[in-house]
Amino acid sequence: MRNARALACPASLKGVLSARDAAAALAEGLRSWAEVDELPVADGGDGTLDALHAALGGEWRDTLVPDAFGRSRVARWLELPSGVGVVESAEAIPLDQTRLDPLTASSRGLGELIRAVGRPRELLICLGGTANVDGGAGLLEVLDDLPAPTRVACDVDVLLVDAARLFSAQKGASSADAAELEARLVAMPEIAPYAELPGAGAAGGLGAALASLGAELLPGAPLVLDLVGFDATRYDLVVTGEGTVDRTTLRGKAPGEVARRCAAVGVRCIVFGGRVAGDLPELETIPLSGDPTRATNDLVVLGRFLREAKAE
């Protein structure tokens, strides 16, 4: 009788474990009873470069750029073996909990990072996890055009105004700030024709700005899963998850897309969360302890525990 086959394919536990480290810990536990493959996943937000590098390889490059507040930082980008250049917005202008000021945060650093890539065969820009809500105004100060045919992996599929209405609070905006930011976004003529595109509001409105330069906006999780070669049909059990599992997990997050694809081919999928919030009947969920210091051990223990799940 053949051994059970399992796939460890978590997204990152933001601020706690990278997707690659989470996959390794989970796989350690799963290997106590199954043949295991590791496939870190992402949705276009922070951690996408690491997930792509883990699956596809490539050469890391770096360049010095200003962050959202003009401070110098080293930002990585990835040159894939296929010649595709990949940049991640969170590498240049990350959300920094020590400074939350969306009224002044600029996307200029991402523009400089894109310019530093040169002229690849194709460009993939991964959007999410940024400090700005500037509608790409800073980026558009730097870029008049894109250096290659460009696809954009958006971590959310929201419209432009939602950059202010739904997401500015987590970047430090008060209610009054959110109203001001929304007014700024809708007053930008260069991105107005793209305001209703799904993904236009990703990364503080950078989706709309990049669309105005000719980029194609795409849902990030399906795009990344396709790129890394996700195929649930090879496995008896797939285990995915992230730091917080809630209704947003089903709205474009990588674990939600993993679960959807597993359901479509009849493969059991278990979704862990450091915290699981709300009623999620569409998912088979398992909460971890919620203690960041225990995250690695929690995942090892979960992998071992799931020996029982294969028989249920």
N, C-alpha and C positions, 0 to 999 in steps of 0.2 A: 504494500500500500504506500502510495507516495506521501511525502510530508506535506503538511499544509503550507501554502504560500501566502505571505502577507506583505503588504506595502506600507511603509512608514512615510507619509507625505504631509507633514505639518507645514503650516505657515509659521512665521516668527511669532514669538510671544514678546510683543514690543517692550523694549527696555529690560527684558529679562533673558531671553534666549533667541539666538538667530534661528532661522528655519533649519539650517544645516545642523546646528547643535541639538535642536529639538528632535530632528530625525534620528540622529545618532543615539541619543538617549532612549528614545522609543524603540529603536531597532535592537538595542542591547537587551531590553526585556523580552521583546518578541522572539529573539533567537533562542530563548530557552525552550521553545516548542515548535518553531516554524522556520522555514527558509524565508529570508527577508531581503527585500530591496529597499533602498533609501532614495527618496525623491523629494527634496525640499520644494515647496511651492510658494507662490506669491501672486498678488493681484495687480501689480503695476506700481504699488506704493513702495515704501522703504523696505529693503530686503530683496527686491526683485533682481538686482545685479548678482547678488550672492546665489540665489536660486538658479539663475541661468548659468552662472559659472560652474556650479556644482554638477549640472547636467550636461553642459555643452563644452566646458573648457573655455579657452581663449586667453588673451593677454590683457592683464590689467595695465591701464595707463592712468596718470594723474596730472592734475594741473591746479594752479593756485587761482582761486576765484573769491569774490566777496560773498559773504553770507547775506541773509536777508536784511542785515543792518550795517553792511559795509565792512564787516570784520573779515580779514583774510582767513581762508581755510583751504586745505587740500581736498579736492574732490576727485574721486575715482570715476573712470568710465571703463567700459569693457569692449575690447575688439574681439568679436567672435571668430572662430576659424573660417566661417563663411564670408568674412569681410564686412559683416554688419557691425556698425558701431552702436553701442547701447549706453545711454545716459539715464541717470535717475535723478529726478528733481530734488529728492531728499538728501542727495550727496552734496548739493550746492547750497540749498536754502532750507535746511531742515527746521522743523518745529522744535524750538528749544524752550523747555519749561522755565528756564531761568530768565527768559526775556520774551514776554508776550505783548506784542504791540502791532496788531494788524493794520493800524492806520498808517504806519510808516514802513512796514516790512515790504521789501522790493524783490522782484523776481529777476533782477539784472544778473545775478550770479549764474542762473541757469542759462541765460543767453550767452554768457562768456564761456561756460562749459561746453555748450553746443558748438560754439565757434572754434574751440580748441580741438575738437574732434577732426577737423579738416574736412576731407571729402570722401567719406566711405561709400561703399557700393549701395548701402541702404542705411538709414538711421532709424533706430527705435528709441523713443523717448518714453520713460516710465514716470507717470504722474501720481503723486500722493505724498502725504507726510510733510507738507511744507508750512512755513510760517506766514506766507503772504496771502493777501486777498486783494491784489492789485490788478486783477484782470490781465495779467501779463504785461502791464505797462513798462515795467523795467526791462523785461526781455525784449520788447519791441523797440526799446531805445538802442539795443545792441544789434538786433538782427533785422535786416530788410527782407531776407529770404532764408530758406533752409538749404543746407549744403548737399542734400541728397533726397531721393524719395523717402518720405517719412511716415511711419506709423506711430501712433501714440497709444500706449496702454494706460487707460484711465482706471483708477482704483474705485471710482464711483461713476454712475451714469447720469448724474444730475445736470440740470440746466444751469445757465450762468448765474441767475439771481440766487440760486441755492448756495453758491459759494459764500454769500453773506447770510442768507436766511437760516441755513442749516448748519453751517460749519464754522462760521467766524467766532462763535462763542468759545469753542475749544482752542482757539488761537488767541483768546484773551479779550474778545470784544464784548462790551456791554450792549444792552438793547439799543441805546442811542448810537453807539459805534456801528452796530449792524445796519441800522437804517442809513447812516452816512455811507457806509461801504457799498450798500446796495445802490444808493443814488449814484455813486461814482461809477459803478460797473455799468449801469444802464445808460450813462452819459458818454460812454466811450464809443465813438462812431466807428472806429476800426474793427471792433469786435461785435457790434450790434447785429450784423447779418448772421452771426453764428450762435447767437444767444440761446436758441431753442434746440441746438444739437445735443443729444445725449452725450454727456461727458464734458460739455462746455464749462461746467462749473468745477471740474476737477482741479485740485491744487490751486485753489484761490482764483479760478478763472483762467488758468493757463491753457486749459483745453480749448477755449474759444480763441485765445491768442494764437495758438499753434495752428488751429484750423484756418485762421485768417491768412497764414503763410502757406497754406496748401497741404497741411498734414491731414492724414486720415485718422479720425478718432475711433478707437475700438475699446470694447470692454476688456479690462486688463486680465482678469482671471482666465477666461477662455483662451486668450491669446498666449499667455504664459504657459498654460497647461499644454497647448498644442506645441509650443516651441520645445518644451522639455520632454515631449513624447509620452505624456500620461496615457496609460492604457489599462483600465481596470480589469479587462477580461482575462488577464494572466494570473489573477489572484483569487484566493478564497476570502480574504479579508483585507480591507483597506482602512487605515487609521489616519485621520487628519485632525486638525484642530488649530486653535489660536488662543491668545491670552483671554479674550472675552468672547463668548459665544452668545449671540442674541439675535433679534430679528434682522439686524444689519448683515449678519453672516449669510443670510439668504438673498441679500441684495448686492451681489457682485463680489463678495469676498471669496478668496480662493477655497477655503474649506467648504463653503456652500456649493461652489461649482464642482468640486470633487464629489460631494455627496450626490449632486444631481446626476452626474455622469455615471456614478456607480448604480444608482437606482435605474437608470435607463438600460443597463445591461444585466441587471439582476445580481449584482455583487454587493455583499454586505459591507456597509461603511459605518464606522463608529467615529463620532466627532467629540473630541475632548475640548475642554476649556478650563483655563485657570479659574474662570468663573463662568457659570452658565446662568443666564438671566432670562426669565420669561418662559412661556409655554411654547415649545418648538416641536409639535407633533410630527413635522416632516423629517426630523433628524433623530437619530439614535445617539443621545449625548451622554457623556460621562464627565462630571466635574472633577477637577483636581483639588488640591488643598487650598489653592488661592494664595499660598505663601510663596513669594518669589524666591526666597532662599532655598526652598524645597523643590523647585520646578524640575530640575534635572532628575532627582531621585523619584519624584512623582511619576515622571514619564517612564523610567525604567520599571517601576512597580506596576504601572498600567500595562505595559507590554507583557509582563509575566501574567498578570491577572486575566488578560484576554484569552489565555488558553481555554478558559471556560466558555468564552463567548462563541468560539467556533462550533461548539456542540449544541448551542441553544436553538 
